[in-house]
Amino acid sequence: MTMNDWRADLRLELEKLVDAAVVVGARQQDVYAAILDEIGQLRLAYERDPDPADSVSEQVIEEPSNNWPAADE
């Protein structure tokens, strides 16, 4: 896939997204504004944690506790 291929795919998917929102009643301008807001949030999240999947695997997962009254029966 060349650089132009992924850009063409991205544009097509964005057009589909905007069209789907407009079909259900959203205004096109509102959809564009919402997309830009979400992109801004994604950028902020990426700046805080560029690879969130790494962070999850570093956390210790605790087993559920059987420390409740009916557990002994």
Secondary structure, 3 states (H helix, E strand, C coil): CCHHHHHHHHHHHHHHHHHHHHHCCCCHHHHHHHHHHHHHHHHHHHHHCCCHHHHHHHCCCCCCCCCCHHHHC
